[in-house]
Amino acid sequence: MTITEHDQDTTNDTDEPSLEASGRGQGTLPEWVRWAVAAASLAVGGLLVAFLWKVNIPFTVIVGALIYVVAIYLISRTVESQRHAVDRVVTGVVTTMFLLSLIPLISLVVTVVTKGAERFDAQFFTYSMRGVLGEGGGAYHAIMGTLVITGVTTLISVPIGIFAAIYLVEYGNKNAISRALTFFVDVMTGIPSIVAGLFAVALFTLFLGPGTRMGIIGAVALTVLMIPVVVKSTEEMLRLVPNELREASYALGVPKWLTISKVVLPTAIAGIATGVTLAIARVIGETAPLLVTVGTTDSTNLNPFDGRMQTLPVYAYYSYATPGIPREPYFARMWAAALTLMLIVMALNVIARLISKYFAPKTGR
Amino acid sequence: MSKQIDVKDLNIYYGDFLAVQDVSTTIAPRSITALIGPSGCGKSTFLRALNRMHEVIPGAKVKGSVELDGQDMYGRGVDPVLVRRKVGMVFQKPNPFPTMSIKENVLAGVKLNNKRIKKSEAEELVESSLKGANLWNEVKDRLDKPGSGLSGGQQQRLCIARTIAVKPEVVLMDEPCSALDPISTLAVEDLMAELKNDYTIVIVTHNMQQAARVSDKTGFFNIEGTGKPGKLVEYDETSKIFNNPSEKATEDYISGRFG
């Protein structure tokens, strides 16, 4: 081993002050060895699992990883040293956990894409389910309903959330009100979504009587879920704005409200917009609160103040829970709806990234 | 343009804690006054009290009076925002607004206050302020580039340009060179010498050579111990403070025996 290679190590063995390789062995394992060991371990693990039970990818990864960790430890300890061996074991364990966390994600994406592709056609996006039994039909009414209800939710939640966060950061000074607000925001972040739905139902029952179903009720339910997310993310972004900027603005004789609106908010706008977009993504897939507040319908209804509306999550749920006969077209539409919803959420995430890229304060010469 | 500051029996508190006790002094117009003293002795707090910036910190309050050419800036009905338009401040760390270009940074005092300004006037103001801050030649070709792309010393001079663009009477500087290298420090010191023709300048510094180089008068703040309030121990001509101080504590401090 050359000295330059060893320069990167900060934890040289203390009992051996020399920079030369120390420990039981004197060499280093070439790079390809761990890949070879990993491949061999996975092969052995796969065969073992298949022999004892059946072909199963997650179990192959787990068993293969166990074999790899033991094998690489022994090999490394013999050839290199104790410290290198431990290093390789930890690397192996961390990588395995990473791969395991990927399995459900990839499995989900593959399932939704392959099954959803069947009905992911023009008719799906242009037809509602009005008068459709069996084949055909689409989710136009559900897509539009989801967009309308989420849009109304955003219009209500974003101003409330952002102004609440401004109060917390700029005016609250940790007084009793702001501490209470922070506490309830934290509690509301964890509130089950059905509770939000029931709250909205109870609220509107007071005004409109029992059994009313309307888009706006669903929007109010989603607002309860969205406001805490917006408050939390905006608050964090506002706290990231350096105090020096506020002081610089005050020192120029700028009043507080102009300092907030023209210095603090523009500096944090990228983060706030990203937070809002992710908050939208968080509520757009909610099913339970919409089930009890908005109901379901087969026709297109774009007016959130007039009667039942269809939304994508509820559409998918009903296609699965109460399919007609034959069931296959209903299931195909359900998967297509799930795929559409996933693509909308993905688009929102891409938009969030673009926003944070283009709105972020520019640096450079 | 330049005004005199009279401080009478000024006590500054953070909550119940007395940070600065019984300061009375007069700061002459068109001069540079340096405030020196060990860390935590209240010199920055005193400086911030001169344009009511300390009020940004919750619980901060003052007793006593600070007069700007005879006008009490702590008087009833005085708007701290208007005080700060007359008494500008430059901070320790250069803090140009990251969302704004160099030009917008200079115009920040005007634009942030929602004032309309003609394009030609704005350009004149940008040029005169940047020239006033000795920065014009370095940035005139990239006025629309972000201010954060400048070097530390240039950023600090940009902040000074931003401060003088609102045409204050007094410029306060809180350790303006402590984050800068010696060459940038020299540039800022030269600038101070020029600015003193038009403005009253008060500077807090930890660098005693700097105080000796640039200032006309020097004030020495000291603190008896932790938890005790800071006091203005001695205030006199800079040459007197550095050559023949009348207080033992001042002599100990400037000769490096403590602090």
Boltz contact constraints between the chains, C-beta under 6 A:
constraints:
  - contact:
      token1: [A, 173]
      token2: [B, 58]
      max_distance: 6.0
  - contact:
      token1: [A, 244]
      token2: [B, 93]
      max_distance: 6.0
  - contact:
      token1: [A, 244]
      token2: [B, 95]
      max_distance: 6.0
  - contact:
      token1: [A, 245]
      token2: [B, 95]
      max_distance: 6.0
  - contact:
      token1: [A, 248]
      token2: [B, 95]
      max_distance: 6.0
  - contact:
      token1: [A, 251]
      token2: [B, 84]
      max_distance: 6.0
  - contact:
      token1: [A, 251]
      token2: [B, 89]
      max_distance: 6.0
  - contact:
      token1: [A, 252]
      token2: [B, 109]
      max_distance: 6.0
  - contact:
      token1: [A, 252]
      token2: [B, 166]
      max_distance: 6.0
  - contact:
      token1: [A, 253]
      token2: [B, 81]
      max_distance: 6.0
  - contact:
      token1: [A, 253]
      token2: [B, 84]
      max_distance: 6.0
  - contact:
      token1: [A, 253]
      token2: [B, 85]
      max_distance: 6.0
  - contact:
      token1: [A, 254]
      token2: [B, 112]
      max_distance: 6.0
  - contact:
      token1: [A, 254]
      token2: [B, 113]
      max_distance: 6.0
  - contact:
      token1: [A, 255]
      token2: [B, 81]
      max_distance: 6.0
  - contact:
      token1: [A, 258]
      token2: [B, 112]
      max_distance: 6.0
  - contact:
      token1: [A, 262]
      token2: [B, 112]
      max_distance: 6.0
  - contact:
      token1: [A, 266]
      token2: [B, 99]
      max_distance: 6.0
  - contact:
      token1: [A, 267]
      token2: [B, 98]
      max_distance: 6.0
  - contact:
      token1: [A, 267]
      token2: [B, 99]
      max_distance: 6.0
  - contact:
      token1: [A, 361]
      token2: [B, 98]
      max_distance: 6.0
  - contact:
      token1: [A, 361]
      token2: [B, 99]
      max_distance: 6.0
  - contact:
      token1: [A, 362]
      token2: [B, 146]
      max_distance: 6.0
  - contact:
      token1: [A, 363]
      token2: [B, 146]
      max_distance: 6.0
  - contact:
      token1: [A, 363]
      token2: [B, 148]
      max_distance: 6.0
  - contact:
      token1: [A, 363]
      token2: [B, 149]
      max_distance: 6.0
  - contact:
      token1: [A, 364]
      token2: [B, 149]
      max_distance: 6.0
  - contact:
      token1: [A, 365]
      token2: [B, 149]
      max_distance: 6.0
